[in-house]
Amino acid sequence: MELTNDYNQYNPGDVVYVFYRNPHTQDVANVQAAAVVNNPENPGELAIFLYETYYPLTNEMAVYSSEADAMKVYQEYFGYE
């Protein structure tokens, strides 16, 4: 499993997996599929589109190219599914 967060490896249309914390219940986090898209607010940059919201794709974001990789890291951090 490769844990690089090199956001330059992604292209618009890619499906990636991120940790998503429920905004209404902060102690609940899940692995969620999201789409890589062109950032509508900053042309030339990429964003993650998740739940009708655009998040800039930066090195500060933990993004995984497979659900299995995301779940493995999720288990290491949270210890539950």
Backbone as numpy.savetxt, mean C-alpha at the origin, in Angstrom:
# Nx Ny Nz CAx CAy CAz Cx Cy Cz
11.24 -13.50 -0.15 10.39 -12.32 -0.15 11.28 -11.09 -0.15
11.03 -10.20 -1.06 11.80 -8.97 -1.15 11.01 -7.84 -0.52
11.62 -7.15 0.43 10.92 -6.08 1.14 11.45 -4.72 0.74
11.65 -4.50 -0.52 12.07 -3.18 -0.94 10.85 -2.30 -1.04
10.99 -1.09 -0.66 9.92 -0.12 -0.82 10.33 0.88 -1.90
10.91 0.35 -2.97 11.31 1.18 -4.09 10.08 1.50 -4.91
9.47 2.62 -4.62 8.23 2.97 -5.29 8.41 3.20 -6.78
9.64 3.34 -7.25 9.88 3.52 -8.68 9.65 2.25 -9.48
9.50 1.11 -8.81 9.28 -0.15 -9.51 7.84 -0.31 -9.96
6.94 0.55 -9.53 5.52 0.41 -9.83 5.11 1.28 -11.00
4.05 0.83 -11.66 3.51 1.54 -12.81 2.01 1.71 -12.65
1.43 2.74 -13.28 -0.03 2.88 -13.21 -0.71 1.60 -13.67
-1.70 1.18 -12.92 -2.42 -0.04 -13.23 -1.99 -1.23 -12.39
-0.83 -1.13 -11.73 -0.39 -2.22 -10.86 -1.31 -2.33 -9.65
-1.52 -3.54 -9.20 -2.23 -3.77 -7.95 -1.18 -4.08 -6.90
-1.25 -3.39 -5.78 -0.30 -3.57 -4.68 -1.09 -3.80 -3.40
-0.37 -4.12 -2.34 -1.00 -4.41 -1.05 -0.37 -3.53 0.02
-1.22 -2.92 0.83 -0.78 -2.00 1.88 -1.50 -2.35 3.17
-0.96 -1.85 4.27 -1.67 -1.96 5.55 -2.62 -0.77 5.61
-3.85 -1.04 6.03 -4.84 0.02 6.14 -5.43 -0.04 7.53
-5.36 1.08 8.22 -5.91 1.16 9.57 -7.30 1.79 9.48
-8.27 1.13 10.07 -9.65 1.61 10.06 -9.71 2.98 10.75
-10.19 4.01 10.06 -10.22 5.35 10.66 -11.19 5.46 11.83
-12.15 4.54 11.93 -13.14 4.60 13.01 -12.74 3.74 14.20
-11.87 2.77 13.97 -11.40 1.87 15.02 -9.90 1.72 14.85
-9.13 2.58 15.48 -7.69 2.66 15.25 -6.92 1.41 15.61
-7.50 0.52 16.41 -6.75 -0.68 16.76 -7.02 -1.83 15.79
-7.65 -1.53 14.66 -7.92 -2.54 13.64 -7.15 -2.17 12.38
-6.32 -3.10 11.91 -5.57 -2.89 10.67 -5.75 -4.13 9.81
-5.71 -3.92 8.50 -5.89 -5.01 7.55 -4.92 -4.83 6.39
-4.68 -5.92 5.68 -3.98 -5.84 4.40 -5.04 -5.57 3.35
-4.80 -4.57 2.55 -5.79 -4.16 1.57 -5.15 -4.01 0.20
-5.82 -4.50 -0.83 -5.36 -4.28 -2.21 -5.66 -2.84 -2.59
-4.75 -2.25 -3.35 -4.92 -0.88 -3.82 -4.34 -0.78 -5.23
-4.72 0.25 -5.93 -4.25 0.45 -7.30 -3.20 1.55 -7.33
-2.18 1.34 -8.15 -1.20 2.39 -8.43 -1.76 3.19 -9.61
-1.82 4.50 -9.45 -2.39 5.37 -10.48 -1.50 6.60 -10.64
-1.72 7.34 -11.73 -1.09 8.64 -11.87 -1.74 9.58 -10.87
-0.94 10.34 -10.15 -1.45 11.24 -9.13 -2.15 12.41 -9.80
-3.47 12.55 -9.61 -4.19 13.64 -10.26 -3.83 15.02 -9.70
-3.28 15.05 -8.49 -2.92 16.32 -7.86 -1.51 16.77 -8.21
-0.65 15.82 -8.61 0.73 16.12 -8.97 1.10 15.33 -10.22
0.85 15.89 -11.40 1.17 15.18 -12.63 2.64 14.74 -12.65
2.86 13.55 -13.17 4.21 13.01 -13.23 4.58 12.18 -12.02
3.74 12.16 -11.02 3.97 11.35 -9.83 2.92 10.25 -9.75
3.25 9.21 -8.99 2.31 8.11 -8.78 1.62 8.25 -7.43
0.46 7.61 -7.33 -0.29 7.60 -6.08 -0.90 6.22 -5.91
-1.30 5.94 -4.68 -2.07 4.75 -4.36 -3.51 5.20 -4.26
-4.40 4.49 -4.95 -5.83 4.80 -4.87 -6.48 3.74 -4.01
-6.99 4.18 -2.86 -7.55 3.27 -1.87 -8.77 3.90 -1.24
-9.89 3.22 -1.30 -11.14 3.72 -0.72 -11.46 5.14 -1.19
-11.41 5.34 -2.49 -11.78 6.61 -3.12 -10.88 7.78 -2.72
-9.67 7.48 -2.25 -8.72 8.51 -1.84 -7.37 8.24 -2.49
-6.69 9.31 -2.88 -5.35 9.22 -3.46 -4.31 9.50 -2.37
-3.32 8.61 -2.27 -2.22 8.78 -1.34 -0.93 8.82 -2.15
-0.10 9.85 -2.01 1.15 9.90 -2.77 2.00 8.66 -2.50
2.52 8.08 -3.56 3.37 6.90 -3.43 4.79 7.37 -3.19
5.26 7.18 -1.95 6.60 7.61 -1.56 7.32 6.46 -0.88
8.60 6.65 -0.62 9.39 5.64 0.10 8.93 5.48 1.54
8.12 6.39 2.04 7.64 6.30 3.42 6.46 5.34 3.55
5.92 4.89 2.43 4.76 4.00 2.42 5.22 2.56 2.24
4.75 1.67 3.10 5.06 0.24 2.97 4.10 -0.34 1.94
4.65 -0.73 0.81 3.86 -1.25 -0.30 4.44 -2.60 -0.69
3.57 -3.56 -0.91 4.01 -4.91 -1.24 3.37 -5.33 -2.56
4.17 -6.00 -3.39 3.67 -6.40 -4.71 2.84 -7.67 -4.66
2.89 -8.40 -3.55 2.04 -9.59 -3.43 1.34 -9.60 -2.08
0.17 -10.20 -2.07 -0.58 -10.30 -0.82 0.16 -11.18 0.18
0.84 -12.22 -0.31 1.58 -13.11 0.58 2.69 -12.36 1.31
3.43 -11.50 0.60 4.48 -10.70 1.24 3.88 -9.77 2.28
2.78 -9.12 1.94 2.14 -8.19 2.87 1.65 -8.93 4.11
1.07 -10.11 3.93 0.55 -10.87 5.07 1.68 -11.34 5.98
2.81 -11.71 5.41 3.94 -12.15 6.23 4.42 -11.01 7.13
4.58 -9.84 6.58 5.03 -8.69 7.37 3.94 -8.29 8.36
2.69 -8.34 7.95 1.57 -8.04 8.84 1.62 -8.95 10.08
1.84 -10.24 9.85 1.93 -11.18 10.97 3.09 -10.84 11.90
4.22 -10.41 11.33 5.38 -10.04 12.15 5.07 -8.84 13.03
4.34 -7.86 12.50 4.04 -6.64 13.26 2.86 -6.79 14.20
1.79 -7.43 13.72 0.56 -7.46 14.49 0.28 -8.81 15.13
0.85 -9.88 14.59 0.70 -11.19 15.20 -0.67 -11.82 15.09
-1.53 -11.27 14.28 -2.87 -11.83 14.07 -3.33 -11.48 12.67
-4.41 -12.13 12.24 -4.93 -11.86 10.89 -6.10 -10.94 10.97
